[in-house]
Amino acid sequence: MRHEMARAGIGHVRVNPRRARDFARAGGHLAKTDALDAAMLAPDGAGPEPGGRSAACPRA
């Protein structure tokens, strides 16, 4: 999927699920659903330098 996103010019970041969960807990978010995860991670990804690791797809 990340290759297709890169090909389409859609920016994305790979985030360690454990770190994302810890980030949510630190903000008081104890429930675990995809919708809550997306809402919690969106502000971080919208910044000029999103957290996580760049998911650029190098061609070998």
N, C-alpha and C positions, 0 to 999 in steps of 0.2 A: 504494500500500500504506500509506503513512504516513497518508493521510486515513482509511482504514478502521481503522487502529490507534487514531488519535485518537478516532474516533467510538465505538469499543469501550471507550475509557478505558484503553487500554494505553499506558503511558509508554514513550517511546523517545527516542533521541538520535542525531543525524546526526554521524558521525565521518569526517573526511577519511582515506581509506585510506592515504595516505602517512604521516600522523602515527601511525596505528595500527600500521603496519609498523615505523616508527622506534621506537615505544614497545616493541614486541615484541623488536626487536633489542637495545635497551638492557637488556632483562631476560634476554638470552641465548637467546631463542627464534629460531632460525634457520630452522626448517621453516615451510612455508606451507600450511596446510590450513584449511578452514572450521571444523573442530572445534577446532583449536589457537587460531585467532583468537577464537572464541567463549569459550573457557576463559580466554584472556588478557585479553579486554575485559570480561568479566562483573564482576570485582571493582570496576573503575572505574565501571561503570554502576550498581552496587548502592549506592554511597555516597549521601549526602544531596544532593550537587551533582555529578552525573555530568559527566565531561569532554565535550568536543565542543560542539555548538551545539544549542539547543533546537529541536525539530522540530515545534513547534506549527503547526497548520494554520489560518492566518487565512482567513476567508471574505471574498472580494472582492465 
